[in-house]
Amino acid sequence: MALRLNPFESAHMTASPAKSLLMACLIIAIVILGYTILNAPDQRTGGQKISDAINELPNGVDKAGRQLESRTPGQKLSDAAKDTSDDVKKATNQQ
């Protein structure tokens, strides 16, 4: 019986180099795919942008104005996160 120096280490914890390389490739592929998706160009037509802006008017003129710009999904996600944090700040300051 082999003596183990680390009692928490099991025989299944050691990964082969092939598995490590496969995991690294998968992670890189996921990162590249995410980057590509978040930086995709805005495909909306001018009419769609105007329609989106009109639908956003009840939420404020600044949010409606953002709909007229060509923005990537990453920029839209960033704006949504900023708007959410602003809403949380307003809600906690009013109580």
C-alpha positions as CSV (number, residue, x, y, z in Angstrom):
1,M,0.0,0.0,0.0
2,A,1.4,3.4,-1.0
3,L,1.8,6.0,1.7
4,R,0.0,9.3,1.0
5,L,1.4,12.4,2.4
6,N,-1.8,14.4,2.0
7,P,-4.8,12.6,3.5
8,F,-7.2,14.8,1.5
9,E,-5.8,13.8,-1.9
10,S,-7.5,11.0,-3.6
11,A,-6.4,8.9,-6.5
12,H,-9.1,10.7,-8.7
13,M,-7.8,14.2,-8.1
14,T,-4.8,13.9,-10.4
15,A,-5.7,15.0,-13.9
16,S,-4.0,13.8,-17.0
17,P,-2.3,16.3,-19.3
18,A,-4.8,15.5,-22.0
19,K,-7.7,16.5,-19.7
20,S,-6.0,19.6,-18.6
21,L,-5.3,20.7,-22.2
22,L,-9.0,19.9,-23.1
23,M,-10.3,22.0,-20.2
24,A,-8.0,24.9,-21.2
25,C,-9.2,24.7,-24.8
26,L,-12.8,24.7,-23.7
27,I,-12.3,27.7,-21.4
28,I,-10.6,29.6,-24.2
29,A,-13.4,28.7,-26.6
30,I,-16.1,29.9,-24.1
31,V,-14.2,33.2,-23.6
32,I,-13.8,33.8,-27.3
33,L,-17.5,33.0,-27.9
34,G,-18.6,35.3,-25.1
35,Y,-16.4,38.1,-26.4
36,T,-17.8,37.7,-29.9
37,I,-21.4,37.7,-28.7
38,L,-21.0,40.7,-26.4
39,N,-19.3,42.7,-29.2
40,A,-21.7,41.9,-32.0
41,P,-22.9,44.9,-33.9
42,D,-26.4,46.3,-33.5
43,Q,-28.6,44.9,-36.3
44,R,-31.7,47.0,-35.7
45,T,-33.0,49.3,-38.4
46,G,-33.7,53.0,-37.9
47,G,-37.5,52.3,-37.5
48,Q,-36.8,49.6,-34.9
49,K,-34.5,52.0,-33.0
50,I,-37.2,54.7,-33.0
51,S,-39.9,52.2,-31.9
52,D,-37.6,51.1,-29.0
53,A,-37.0,54.7,-28.0
54,I,-40.8,55.4,-28.0
55,N,-41.3,52.4,-25.8
56,E,-38.6,53.5,-23.4
57,L,-40.0,57.1,-23.0
58,P,-42.0,56.2,-19.8
59,N,-38.6,55.2,-18.2
60,G,-37.0,58.5,-18.9
61,V,-35.7,60.6,-21.8
62,D,-32.1,59.5,-21.3
63,K,-33.0,55.8,-21.4
64,A,-35.1,56.5,-24.6
65,G,-32.2,58.3,-26.1
66,R,-29.9,55.4,-25.6
67,Q,-32.2,53.3,-27.8
68,L,-31.4,55.5,-30.8
69,E,-27.7,54.7,-30.6
70,S,-26.0,51.7,-32.2
71,R,-24.8,49.7,-29.2
72,T,-23.3,46.3,-28.7
73,P,-25.0,43.7,-26.4
74,G,-22.1,44.3,-24.0
75,Q,-22.9,48.0,-23.8
76,K,-26.6,47.3,-23.3
77,L,-25.7,44.9,-20.5
78,S,-23.5,47.5,-18.9
79,D,-26.3,50.1,-19.1
80,A,-28.8,47.7,-17.6
81,A,-26.5,46.9,-14.7
82,K,-25.9,50.7,-14.2
83,D,-29.6,51.4,-14.3
84,T,-30.3,48.6,-11.8
85,S,-27.7,49.8,-9.4
86,D,-29.1,53.4,-9.7
87,D,-32.6,52.0,-8.9
88,V,-31.3,50.2,-5.9
89,K,-29.5,53.3,-4.6
90,K,-32.7,55.3,-5.1
91,A,-34.8,52.7,-3.3
92,T,-32.5,52.5,-0.3
93,N,-32.1,56.3,0.1
94,Q,-35.9,56.8,0.1
95,Q,-36.6,54.4,3.0
